[in-house]
């Protein structure tokens, strides 16, 4: 299944709120908190919100409707990765 990154959070608490909201609305969102404490030189120090590719627009709309300011990567079809 393909997933798309729709937002980036530096704050783990904010990530948890966004992830919980998406899951409660039936959006397939990856729990990126796993291993979130691990840092590597040059790596992003935070959490990406990633959802199933086919639910990307719904997820972005849900977050916008709830007043979240989304990063410029939201709904960008080039920002995606695959989970095995």
Secondary structure, 3 states (H helix, E strand, C coil): CEEEEEEEECCHHHHHHHHHHHHHCCCCECCCCCCCCCCCCCCCCCEEEEEEHHHHHHHHHHHHHCCCCCCCCCCCCCCEEECC
